[in-house]
Amino acid sequence: SSLEARLGARLLNRTTRRVSPTEIGLAYYDRARRVLNDAGEADALVTSMQSAPSGLLRISVATDFGVNHLSPVLGTFLADFPDITVNMVLANRYVELISEGFDMAVRIGELEDSTLRARKLTETTKRMVASPAYFDKYGRPAKIDDLNEHKLLHYSSQSSGSVWKLTAPSGEKRQVRTAGWLSVNDGQSLLNAAISGLGIAYLPSYLYSEALKKGLVEDAMPTLPPEIQGIYAVYPPGRFTQPKVRAFIDFLVHAFADKGPEEW
């Protein structure tokens, strides 16, 4: 047969009355049967993993959002899906999902990688905030150009560099350079600096909301239009979304249904 010709070995003894396997043929059949069984089990494993959420879920998220808003809801998710284990990595940098082995990420603002699939979870509002003590000491900016005379606290991991992108009441897009006073690569630390009276910070509402309600900070320029940013779950493209990823994204949509853009 063609298989025997390819292998260069006789697998079957053939006579006019019967066909029987050779010793080599029996060994080949035994190994091939095990390979086929393993392949069948692999198919079954993939099918089961595609039908029921399970396995390790690796998530990348910015530190401040992860600590304040993702960590508090993880317990409920794990109770709902006991076959999933979560590895949440907090990092204030852009993470390459595929090359760094992540299943998904939660990202805020404009999405840089258009090849990833994305689902909006909620929104957040960015405002410039500072403490009442700061405004008592340095005054309040009346227009965007006045910011050049103020102490600005910069989120140093922003992809935009040392620049705030603002919208004037007229709708004009403006940029303000912020380098020179204080730069921090963590949003919560930046909020703490603003509360302490060190300057004006440009932060999302999921960070400043409670401090604003308590009067610890105030809106530096309430006449400016609010900057609304989306908060997204992003994950690698593909024909099929893994059940564990789909389950977590659906959970987050429900968990954040009453959040944003102002209320957190």
Buried (B, 14 or more C-beta within 10 A) or exposed (E): EEEBEEEEEBBEEEEEEEEEBBEBBEEBEEEEEEEEEEEEEEEEEEEEBEEBBBEEBBBBBBBBBBBBBBEEBBEEBBEEBEEBEBEBBBBBEEBEBEEEEBBBBBBBBEEEBEEBBBBEBBBBBBBBBBBEEBBEEBEBBEEBEEBEEBBBBBBBBBEEEBEBBBBBEEEEEBEBEBEEBBBBBBBBBBBBBBBEBBBBBBBBBBBBBBBBEEEBBBBBBEEBEBBEBBBBBBBBEEEEBBBBBBBBBEBBBEBBEEBBBBEB
